[in-house]
Amino acid sequence: LDWPEDGDDIEVVESADWDPDELAKWSRKDKRRGRRPPPPPPPEDVLCDMNEAAHLIYFALLQLRSEYAEIVIESGGGRCSALKRTAYDVFDRECASITQSEDLKSSEPLVEAFLTGPCARGDKWMPWHCALGAHERYLLEVVRRLPRLSDELSRSVVTFAFSGSRDIELFETLLRPLFEQHASEEDAALGQLLIQKPFEALRRGGALCRRYEAYRLRGKKLHTTCYQCHPPAGAAGSEFVFYIVDRTARFAELGRRVHAFLEKGLGRNFFESGQLAKDAVIGDALRVKLEGELLAEREVGPTMAKMFLVSTHLAFPQAHLLDASCAVGDGAEQAFDYLYPHVQARARSAHRAVLLDALTAQLDEEALDRLEPRLRPMLRFVGGAARARFGLCVEQVSDSVTPFDLQVHLCEWRKFRTRVDRMRLCRRGSVLDRTRALRAVEAARRTRKSPSGRG
């Protein structure tokens, strides 16, 4: 529209006085605009699309294959390099002892496009077993074993502080030196201050905050690309540094509260002796309460809550926190677009935990063996090798399909299904032509909408 430059050129043709009562009614009505109606009731007796479920389970086998070759067997080289060929062949021979398995190798162009592409590059990739993902392994193998973390309270604080950025390089540079045995007196004192008083240790203008600023000035990233953070308006440039510092302090303080919560639920002596109190609250009852505590924290939504729950479950498997169910992150929710297309979109979003429980129940041992007879034997094969190498227990690296591994796998499968294998070419017994597989990868790169994006 071309507006006149001078307001005097505007002629008021007609005007009317506002009725105060009508204005009040209009204002109250306007405040209600934009509010969403209450969520629909949870779906009952829902069954997933078995064609999509078959693809989901086949991808789980492909994930196990990659996990074994890329993580469990240490053979050097980058991801999908020729040095990993022997490990892949070992996995394939083990599968061939169960049933014909030429289909696995023919799926490599699509799996390689997934593992080396933007949706799984670097620490974005989560293998089938959550405990072997880059971040969870780092927490178990490095963070929880730092020499100056002498008790579970300090481990909890620093573990949660890691999630302020979830960037391993940043933690290695700025926070890990504070808790090493050879740390300077200044660094050791700063580390203890972070454990006892996180907000004071990470105050704006403080020594640790200045280190974050210098780190940023060297062109380093301050947050992982695995998931998005949502800084407030204006938190750009140097303010983004202060946002990450404040976020780290808030999560460190959250770690103190979670430690107190677990100590109350599991018993005061649990962290010292590993023995549960007689009246300890464990399992799903503990998960529901802890999930509520996490979601009450600012900036902790379903994805972050799930992440904290998984880390806590892996740190304390005796509590059986996620044995029965798991919080569902936003990425996994989008997988339900494929698995439950007949369920209303808002119901899928509001009742994602119900759908995960229904999927877990539907994919029992009989269904898994029918969909993919190689999956359960290979879970035992890869799980045994992983536990032997990394010193983990069966509650951390399971021989069966657990709710928390399945929940994370849903997110990975959604990326693979949407961005790589849109035509569901990867399936049991299907030996793919390499040229066709590469064409499918290229076509998927041009179209990446999930079913929810189609309205």
Salt bridges, closest charged atoms under 4 A:
GLU22 OE2 - LYS25 NZ 3.90
ASP30 OD1 - ARG33 NH2 1.64
GLU52 OE2 - ARG417 NH2 2.89
GLU52 OE2 - ARG424 NH1 2.84
GLU67 OE2 - HIS129 ND1 2.67
GLU70 OE1 - LYS84 NZ 2.82
GLU74 OE1 - ARG389 NH2 3.11
ASP89 OD1 - ARG85 NE 3.31
ASP92 OD1 - ARG65 NE 2.74
ASP103 OD2 - ARG374 NH2 2.92
GLU108 OE2 - ARG65 NH2 2.80
GLU108 OE2 - ARG85 NH2 2.69
ASP123 OD2 - HIS135 NE2 2.99
GLU136 OE2 - ARG166 NH1 3.38
GLU141 OE2 - ARG137 NE 3.76
GLU152 OE2 - ARG144 NH2 2.80
GLU152 OE2 - ARG155 NH1 3.20
ASP167 OD1 - LYS221 NZ 2.37
GLU169 OE2 - LYS220 NZ 2.86
GLU172 OE2 - ARG176 NH1 2.76
GLU180 OE2 - ARG176 NE 2.52
GLU186 OE2 - ARG211 NH2 3.86
ASP187 OD1 - ARG211 NH2 2.77
GLU239 OE1 - ARG204 NH2 3.14
ASP246 OD2 - ARG250 NE 2.97
ASP246 OD2 - ARG298 NH2 3.92
ASP284 OD1 - ARG287 NE 2.63
GLU291 OE1 - ARG287 NH1 2.63
GLU297 OE2 - ARG250 NH1 3.81
GLU297 OE1 - ARG257 NH2 2.60
GLU299 OE1 - ARG247 NH1 2.87
GLU299 OE2 - ARG250 NH2 2.54
ASP323 OD2 - HIS320 ND1 2.71
ASP330 OD1 - ARG352 NH1 3.04
GLU333 OE1 - ARG352 NH2 2.50
ASP337 OD1 - ARG348 NE 3.20
GLU365 OE1 - ARG376 NH1 3.50
ASP369 OD2 - ARG376 NH2 2.89
GLU372 OE2 - ARG374 NE 2.74
ASP399 OD1 - ARG387 NH1 2.91
GLU412 OE2 - LYS415 NZ 3.19
ASP421 OD2 - HIS55 NE2 2.76
GLU442 OE1 - ARG445 NH1 3.46
GLU442 OE2 - ARG446 NH1 3.67
